[in-house]
Amino acid sequence: MKCFFEEKNDIEGYHESLLSLKKILEPKTFNFMLNESLHDSVINNITTVNNYDENKHNTGKDSIVSVSAHLKHWNEHEHELLWENVTVYLLDFDISRNKIAESNQILFDRGLDEWSHDELLLIKDSYLRHEMFLFSQTTIIIECSKFSINQID
């Protein structure tokens, strides 16, 4: 992460970084990322799709992998997040890290847990890197060429 980590929370720097995505993101996704937060949202499901078709030869440079997630936002609205042309997808989940601090008891009923913070950055050649951190200490990293957020309720 460039703007958010243990020793630093550069909200103004991140906001400035988001402005560079205006020409890359769809307007409603850009406005959501600029003005809203996914903080405290719950991931209901996250799906990886490998659009492989043995009868179709992919000669382009685009990845056939996409990732989608359905979230329940803190305001009770549901959203679908979609990452397309995915070239990197990492999900580091270990339930044993999701503990009550005082008792060290594992919170099995919280699953992936709620969204803490995220950072969407422009990397090379109009590719995006989305880093997400959940309260369970789960890290999700996705690099892709297209990212969108749609309200589904």
MDAnalysis code that builds the backbone (N, CA, C; Angstrom):
import MDAnalysis as mda
import numpy as np

u = mda.Universe.empty(459, n_residues=153, atom_resindex=np.repeat(np.arange(153), 3), trajectory=True)
u.add_TopologyAttr("name", ["N", "CA", "C"] * 153)
u.add_TopologyAttr("resid", np.arange(1, 154))
u.add_TopologyAttr("resname", ["MET", "LYS", "CYS", "PHE", "PHE", "GLU", "GLU", "LYS", "ASN", "ASP", "ILE", "GLU", "GLY", "TYR", "HIS", "GLU", "SER", "LEU", "LEU", "SER", "LEU", "LYS", "LYS", "ILE", "LEU", "GLU", "PRO", "LYS", "THR", "PHE", "ASN", "PHE", "MET", "LEU", "ASN", "GLU", "SER", "LEU", "HIS", "ASP", "SER", "VAL", "ILE", "ASN", "ASN", "ILE", "THR", "THR", "VAL", "ASN", "ASN", "TYR", "ASP", "GLU", "ASN", "LYS", "HIS", "ASN", "THR", "GLY", "LYS", "ASP", "SER", "ILE", "VAL", "SER", "VAL", "SER", "ALA", "HIS", "LEU", "LYS", "HIS", "TRP", "ASN", "GLU", "HIS", "GLU", "HIS", "GLU", "LEU", "LEU", "TRP", "GLU", "ASN", "VAL", "THR", "VAL", "TYR", "LEU", "LEU", "ASP", "PHE", "ASP", "ILE", "SER", "ARG", "ASN", "LYS", "ILE", "ALA", "GLU", "SER", "ASN", "GLN", "ILE", "LEU", "PHE", "ASP", "ARG", "GLY", "LEU", "ASP", "GLU", "TRP", "SER", "HIS", "ASP", "GLU", "LEU", "LEU", "LEU", "ILE", "LYS", "ASP", "SER", "TYR", "LEU", "ARG", "HIS", "GLU", "MET", "PHE", "LEU", "PHE", "SER", "GLN", "THR", "THR", "ILE", "ILE", "ILE", "GLU", "CYS", "SER", "LYS", "PHE", "SER", "ILE", "ASN", "GLN", "ILE", "ASP"])
u.atoms.positions = np.array([
    [0.847, -1.176, 0.000],
    [0.000, 0.000, 0.000],
    [0.885, 1.229, 0.000],
    [0.437, 2.196, -0.711],
    [1.203, 3.428, -0.849],
    [0.802, 4.471, 0.214],
    [-0.479, 4.577, 0.476],
    [-0.969, 5.648, 1.367],
    [-1.415, 5.166, 2.742],
    [-1.728, 3.879, 2.885],
    [-2.231, 3.387, 4.165],
    [-1.426, 2.184, 4.629],
    [-0.838, 2.307, 5.771],
    [-0.191, 1.197, 6.447],
    [-0.058, 1.572, 7.903],
    [0.487, 0.681, 8.719],
    [0.486, 0.874, 10.174],
    [0.981, 2.236, 10.622],
    [2.059, 2.709, 10.032],
    [2.661, 3.955, 10.485],
    [2.090, 5.195, 9.796],
    [1.231, 5.013, 8.814],
    [0.811, 6.160, 8.002],
    [-0.618, 5.989, 7.508],
    [-1.391, 7.061, 7.544],
    [-2.715, 7.132, 6.940],
    [-2.807, 8.449, 6.193],
    [-2.418, 8.422, 4.931],
    [-2.376, 9.630, 4.108],
    [-3.659, 9.751, 3.285],
    [-4.737, 10.185, 3.928],
    [-6.038, 10.290, 3.262],
    [-5.986, 11.311, 2.135],
    [-5.348, 12.448, 2.361],
    [-5.249, 13.470, 1.312],
    [-4.438, 12.968, 0.120],
    [-3.351, 12.262, 0.382],
    [-2.534, 11.702, -0.696],
    [-3.306, 10.662, -1.492],
    [-4.098, 9.841, -0.798],
    [-4.902, 8.835, -1.490],
    [-5.979, 9.488, -2.330],
    [-6.622, 10.510, -1.794],
    [-7.656, 11.236, -2.530],
    [-7.059, 11.813, -3.816],
    [-5.875, 12.377, -3.725],
    [-5.188, 12.920, -4.893],
    [-4.862, 11.806, -5.892],
    [-4.444, 10.662, -5.392],
    [-4.143, 9.515, -6.240],
    [-5.393, 9.034, -6.978],
    [-6.542, 9.040, -6.291],
    [-7.801, 8.628, -6.916],
    [-8.174, 9.529, -8.088],
    [-7.848, 10.813, -7.996],
    [-8.178, 11.738, -9.071],
    [-7.532, 11.325, -10.390],
    [-6.404, 10.646, -10.332],
    [-5.730, 10.194, -11.555],
    [-6.498, 9.066, -12.249],
    [-7.497, 8.496, -11.586],
    [-8.270, 7.390, -12.144],
    [-9.531, 7.841, -12.874],
    [-9.762, 9.140, -12.909],
    [-11.001, 9.661, -13.489],
    [-11.213, 9.212, -14.935],
    [-10.164, 9.152, -15.725],
    [-10.294, 8.774, -17.134],
    [-10.311, 7.254, -17.323],
    [-9.985, 6.510, -16.293],
    [-9.910, 5.055, -16.402],
    [-11.188, 4.380, -15.905],
    [-11.751, 4.879, -14.811],
    [-12.941, 4.278, -14.212],
    [-14.218, 4.837, -14.827],
    [-15.260, 4.014, -14.811],
    [-16.582, 4.500, -15.206],
    [-16.988, 5.589, -14.211],
    [-17.762, 6.588, -14.658],
    [-18.105, 7.710, -13.770],
    [-18.714, 7.307, -12.429],
    [-19.642, 6.347, -12.408],
    [-20.265, 6.011, -11.115],
    [-19.284, 5.279, -10.197],
    [-18.374, 4.488, -10.764],
    [-17.350, 3.836, -9.948],
    [-16.363, 4.869, -9.422],
    [-15.961, 5.791, -10.298],
    [-15.039, 6.852, -9.879],
    [-15.654, 7.676, -8.743],
    [-16.905, 8.072, -8.885],
    [-17.578, 8.874, -7.852],
    [-17.715, 8.097, -6.545],
    [-18.020, 6.811, -6.640],
    [-18.120, 6.002, -5.422],
    [-16.775, 5.959, -4.709],
    [-15.718, 5.655, -5.440],
    [-14.393, 5.552, -4.821],
    [-13.944, 6.891, -4.235],
    [-14.306, 7.979, -4.883],
    [-13.894, 9.307, -4.431],
    [-14.688, 9.780, -3.212],
    [-15.975, 9.436, -3.159],
    [-16.855, 10.024, -2.144],
    [-17.399, 9.057, -1.098],
    [-17.243, 7.762, -1.315],
    [-17.793, 6.764, -0.395],
    [-16.648, 5.935, 0.186],
    [-17.020, 5.004, 1.009],
    [-16.044, 4.077, 1.581],
    [-16.716, 2.723, 1.721],
    [-15.967, 1.677, 1.512],
    [-16.480, 0.329, 1.719],
    [-16.234, -0.141, 3.149],
    [-15.672, 0.722, 3.979],
    [-15.386, 0.425, 5.384],
    [-16.628, -0.151, 6.053],
    [-16.454, -1.223, 6.804],
    [-17.502, -1.928, 7.537],
    [-18.467, -2.713, 6.646],
    [-18.215, -2.783, 5.333],
    [-19.025, -3.638, 4.469],
    [-18.668, -5.091, 4.734],
    [-19.608, -5.981, 4.471],
    [-19.394, -7.410, 4.644],
    [-19.390, -8.066, 3.268],
    [-18.360, -8.871, 2.995],
    [-18.306, -9.610, 1.731],
    [-19.186, -10.850, 1.876],
    [-20.275, -10.893, 1.097],
    [-21.156, -12.060, 1.124],
    [-20.583, -13.201, 0.291],
    [-19.962, -12.856, -0.827],
    [-19.262, -13.874, -1.604],
    [-18.244, -13.217, -2.511],
    [-17.241, -13.983, -2.860],
    [-16.213, -13.531, -3.791],
    [-15.973, -14.712, -4.730],
    [-15.997, -14.427, -6.036],
    [-15.962, -15.480, -7.044],
    [-14.888, -15.196, -8.078],
    [-14.128, -16.217, -8.407],
    [-13.145, -16.135, -9.479],
    [-13.713, -16.894, -10.674],
    [-13.683, -16.264, -11.851],
    [-14.194, -16.904, -13.060],
    [-13.062, -17.018, -14.071],
    [-12.841, -18.216, -14.537],
    [-11.864, -18.480, -15.575],
    [-12.651, -18.754, -16.860],
    [-12.757, -17.767, -17.726],
    [-13.598, -17.851, -18.920],
    [-12.922, -18.638, -20.047],
    [-12.416, -19.805, -19.714],
    [-11.720, -20.628, -20.698],
    [-12.717, -21.336, -21.595],
    [-12.455, -21.311, -22.887],
    [-13.256, -22.028, -23.870],
    [-12.282, -22.753, -24.775],
    [-12.275, -24.074, -24.697],
    [-11.302, -24.856, -25.483],
    [-11.494, -24.701, -26.982],
    [-12.669, -24.259, -27.406],
    [-12.935, -24.079, -28.829],
    [-12.563, -22.691, -29.332],
    [-12.151, -21.844, -28.434],
    [-11.822, -20.467, -28.806],
    [-10.391, -20.182, -28.376],
    [-9.572, -19.802, -29.311],
    [-8.173, -19.512, -29.011],
    [-8.034, -18.028, -28.687],
    [-7.516, -17.720, -27.504],
    [-7.321, -16.333, -27.092],
    [-5.964, -15.852, -27.606],
    [-5.999, -15.031, -28.642],
    [-4.751, -14.545, -29.235],
    [-4.364, -13.169, -28.716],
    [-5.253, -12.561, -27.962],
    [-4.970, -11.227, -27.445],
    [-4.094, -11.280, -26.210],
    [-3.873, -10.110, -25.640],
    [-3.045, -10.007, -24.437],
    [-3.898, -9.854, -23.182],
    [-5.214, -9.969, -23.333],
    [-6.096, -9.842, -22.185],
    [-6.216, -11.169, -21.450],
    [-6.334, -11.075, -20.140],
    [-6.549, -12.250, -19.312],
    [-8.019, -12.649, -19.397],
    [-8.276, -13.946, -19.326],
    [-9.661, -14.425, -19.350],
    [-10.240, -14.553, -17.944],
    [-9.468, -14.139, -16.944],
    [-9.880, -14.285, -15.545],
    [-10.566, -13.002, -15.060],
    [-11.669, -13.180, -14.344],
    [-12.335, -12.053, -13.692],
    [-12.670, -12.467, -12.257],
    [-12.854, -11.464, -11.407],
    [-13.204, -11.698, -10.009],
    [-14.382, -10.783, -9.693],
    [-15.375, -11.315, -9.005],
    [-16.497, -10.481, -8.563],
    [-16.738, -10.713, -7.086],
    [-17.272, -9.705, -6.441],
    [-17.618, -9.798, -5.021],
    [-18.942, -9.099, -4.791],
    [-19.764, -9.693, -3.949],
    [-21.012, -9.054, -3.515],
    [-20.824, -8.633, -2.068],
    [-21.082, -7.357, -1.819],
    [-20.900, -6.804, -0.481],
    [-22.193, -6.204, 0.025],
    [-22.386, -6.294, 1.319],
    [-23.462, -5.556, 1.969],
    [-22.799, -4.364, 2.642],
    [-23.117, -3.181, 2.144],
    [-22.522, -1.940, 2.614],
    [-23.059, -1.623, 4.008],
    [-22.337, -0.835, 4.763],
    [-22.770, -0.473, 6.115],
    [-24.142, 0.196, 6.122],
    [-24.550, 0.812, 4.978],
    [-25.855, 1.488, 4.920],
    [-26.961, 0.555, 4.422],
    [-26.682, -0.761, 4.417],
    [-27.614, -1.830, 4.043],
    [-27.773, -2.018, 2.534],
    [-27.167, -1.167, 1.695],
    [-27.216, -1.365, 0.253],
    [-26.242, -2.477, -0.127],
    [-26.590, -3.196, -1.188],
    [-25.697, -4.239, -1.681],
    [-25.018, -3.756, -2.950],
    [-23.759, -4.143, -3.098],
    [-22.961, -3.739, -4.254],
    [-22.251, -4.947, -4.841],
    [-22.066, -4.887, -6.147],
    [-21.218, -5.864, -6.813],
    [-19.955, -5.154, -7.255],
    [-18.823, -5.729, -6.902],
    [-17.533, -5.236, -7.359],
    [-17.054, -6.215, -8.413],
    [-16.538, -5.698, -9.516],
    [-16.094, -6.553, -10.608],
    [-14.727, -6.096, -11.091],
    [-13.786, -7.035, -11.087],
    [-12.442, -6.800, -11.603],
    [-12.315, -7.661, -12.850],
    [-11.984, -7.038, -13.982],
    [-11.877, -7.775, -15.239],
    [-10.456, -7.718, -15.776],
    [-10.143, -8.688, -16.635],
    [-8.799, -8.811, -17.189],
    [-7.788, -8.879, -16.040],
    [-8.029, -9.806, -15.125],
    [-7.226, -9.951, -13.908],
    [-5.915, -10.667, -14.227],
    [-4.824, -10.053, -13.791],
    [-3.503, -10.661, -13.986],
    [-2.875, -11.114, -12.668],
    [-3.348, -10.574, -11.551],
    [-2.891, -10.990, -10.215],
    [-4.118, -11.056, -9.312],
    [-4.243, -12.171, -8.577],
    [-5.323, -12.307, -7.605],
    [-4.783, -13.082, -6.417],
    [-4.681, -12.403, -5.290],
    [-4.203, -13.029, -4.062],
    [-5.232, -12.799, -2.964],
    [-5.554, -13.857, -2.233],
    [-6.442, -13.756, -1.086],
    [-5.779, -14.536, 0.035],
    [-5.358, -13.810, 1.054],
    [-4.623, -14.402, 2.172],
    [-5.552, -14.474, 3.385],
    [-6.265, -15.592, 3.514],
    [-7.215, -15.766, 4.597],
    [-6.709, -16.851, 5.534],
    [-6.697, -16.545, 6.823],
    [-6.321, -17.508, 7.853],
    [-7.196, -17.208, 9.065],
    [-8.210, -18.037, 9.290],
    [-9.182, -17.784, 10.355],
    [-8.519, -17.645, 11.724],
    [-7.362, -18.260, 11.899],
    [-6.713, -18.221, 13.213],
    [-6.200, -16.823, 13.563],
    [-6.116, -15.915, 12.586],
    [-5.678, -14.538, 12.883],
    [-6.832, -13.659, 13.370],
    [-8.073, -14.104, 13.174],
    [-9.234, -13.298, 13.531],
    [-9.651, -13.619, 14.965],
    [-9.028, -12.919, 15.923],
    [-9.219, -13.232, 17.338],
    [-9.675, -12.013, 18.131],
    [-10.362, -12.299, 19.217],
    [-10.684, -11.260, 20.189],
    [-9.394, -10.962, 20.940],
    [-8.991, -9.716, 20.958],
    [-7.685, -9.336, 21.518],
    [-7.506, -9.780, 22.962],
    [-8.499, -9.578, 23.788],
    [-8.355, -9.860, 25.220],
    [-8.289, -11.348, 25.527],
    [-9.018, -12.174, 24.784],
    [-9.113, -13.594, 25.120],
    [-8.380, -14.512, 24.142],
    [-7.982, -13.972, 22.995],
    [-7.340, -14.764, 21.934],
    [-8.290, -15.802, 21.337],
    [-9.593, -15.653, 21.588],
    [-10.595, -16.568, 21.061],
    [-10.803, -16.275, 19.572],
    [-10.780, -17.339, 18.743],
    [-10.980, -17.185, 17.301],
    [-12.447, -16.877, 17.022],
    [-12.681, -15.908, 16.160],
    [-14.037, -15.495, 15.785],
    [-14.494, -16.272, 14.550],
    [-14.822, -17.533, 14.734],
    [-15.229, -18.378, 13.612],
    [-16.480, -17.829, 12.923],
    [-17.391, -17.248, 13.678],
    [-18.654, -16.788, 13.109],
    [-18.524, -15.517, 12.272],
    [-17.351, -14.898, 12.255],
    [-17.157, -13.671, 11.470],
    [-16.661, -13.954, 10.052],
    [-16.185, -15.171, 9.787],
    [-15.715, -15.528, 8.452],
    [-14.614, -14.594, 7.974],
    [-14.763, -14.072, 6.767],
    [-13.791, -13.123, 6.232],
    [-13.779, -11.831, 7.032],
    [-14.888, -11.528, 7.680],
    [-15.067, -10.340, 8.514],
    [-15.342, -9.101, 7.670],
    [-15.413, -7.961, 8.301],
    [-15.769, -6.715, 7.628],
    [-14.556, -6.070, 6.970],
    [-14.860, -5.229, 6.004],
    [-13.877, -4.475, 5.228],
    [-13.291, -3.388, 6.118],
    [-12.000, -3.344, 6.236],
    [-11.338, -2.292, 6.994],
    [-11.011, -1.111, 6.081],
    [-10.093, -1.321, 5.136],
    [-9.722, -0.246, 4.221],
    [-9.169, -0.834, 2.930],
    [-9.110, 0.001, 1.931],
    [-8.597, -0.442, 0.649],
    [-7.900, 0.712, -0.051],
    [-7.179, 0.352, -1.091],
    [-6.460, 1.353, -1.869],
    [-6.465, 0.896, -3.322],
    [-6.968, 1.746, -4.207],
    [-6.996, 1.480, -5.639],
    [-5.992, 2.412, -6.293],
    [-4.988, 1.809, -6.921],
    [-3.898, 2.594, -7.490],
    [-3.702, 2.280, -8.964],
    [-3.268, 3.277, -9.707],
    [-2.873, 3.090, -11.088],
    [-1.431, 2.605, -11.089],
    [-1.211, 1.466, -11.766],
    [0.166, 0.987, -11.885],
    [0.583, 1.172, -13.340],
    [1.230, 0.251, -13.942],
    [1.743, 0.439, -15.299],
    [0.688, 0.177, -16.374],
    [0.831, 0.870, -17.507],
    [0.012, 0.626, -18.701],
    [-1.490, 0.607, -18.432],
    [-1.987, 1.552, -17.677],
    [-3.410, 1.678, -17.354],
    [-3.959, 0.499, -16.548],
    [-3.093, -0.246, -15.908],
    [-3.543, -1.321, -15.034],
    [-3.741, -0.773, -13.632],
    [-4.673, -1.413, -12.929],
    [-5.016, -1.014, -11.570],
    [-4.542, -2.072, -10.586],
    [-4.204, -1.632, -9.404],
    [-3.886, -2.543, -8.301],
    [-4.814, -2.177, -7.159],
    [-5.662, -3.122, -6.771],
    [-6.613, -2.906, -5.685],
    [-6.172, -3.765, -4.509],
    [-5.810, -3.110, -3.421],
    [-5.407, -3.796, -2.200],
    [-6.492, -3.568, -1.164],
    [-6.996, -4.672, -0.598],
    [-8.067, -4.597, 0.379],
    [-7.644, -5.307, 1.653],
    [-7.977, -4.715, 2.783],
    [-7.666, -5.301, 4.077],
    [-8.954, -5.422, 4.879],
    [-9.165, -6.617, 5.430],
    [-10.352, -6.877, 6.223],
    [-9.958, -6.921, 7.694],
    [-10.921, -6.747, 8.586],
    [-10.620, -6.748, 10.007],
    [-10.066, -8.080, 10.495],
    [-10.288, -9.157, 9.742],
    [-9.754, -10.472, 10.093],
    [-8.276, -10.597, 9.740],
    [-7.683, -9.521, 9.289],
    [-6.298, -9.476, 8.819],
    [-6.135, -10.210, 7.491],
    [-7.250, -10.414, 6.799],
    [-7.219, -10.979, 5.456],
    [-6.822, -9.877, 4.487],
    [-5.940, -10.215, 3.569],
    [-5.504, -9.290, 2.531],
    [-5.970, -9.821, 1.182],
    [-6.522, -8.947, 0.369],
    [-6.903, -9.296, -0.999],
    [-6.186, -8.307, -1.912],
    [-5.488, -8.831, -2.905],
    [-4.802, -7.990, -3.884],
    [-5.231, -8.440, -5.269],
    [-5.690, -7.483, -6.071],
    [-6.109, -7.781, -7.439],
    [-5.501, -6.744, -8.362],
    [-4.863, -7.214, -9.428],
    [-4.393, -6.328, -10.488],
    [-5.213, -6.644, -11.734],
    [-5.717, -5.595, -12.370],
    [-6.623, -5.779, -13.495],
    [-6.615, -4.532, -14.379],
    [-7.295, -4.621, -15.517],
    [-7.378, -3.449, -16.383],
    [-8.711, -2.723, -16.241],
    [-9.699, -3.394, -15.607],
    [-11.008, -2.747, -15.453],
    [-11.608, -3.104, -14.097],
    [-12.117, -2.090, -13.423],
    [-12.755, -2.264, -12.115],
    [-14.049, -1.466, -12.099],
    [-15.112, -2.071, -11.566],
    [-16.384, -1.345, -11.471],
    [-17.124, -1.730, -10.196],
    [-17.950, -0.803, -9.740],
    [-18.825, -1.016, -8.587],
    [-20.244, -0.681, -9.031],
    [-21.164, -1.605, -8.773],
    [-22.564, -1.368, -9.122],
    [-23.435, -1.688, -7.921],
    [-24.363, -0.798, -7.619],
    [-25.342, -1.064, -6.571],
    [-26.342, -2.047, -7.144],
    [-26.671, -3.107, -6.408],
    [-27.543, -4.150, -6.948],
    [-28.886, -4.249, -6.239],
    [-29.185, -3.354, -5.340],
    [-30.511, -3.404, -4.703],
    [-31.270, -2.128, -4.941],
])
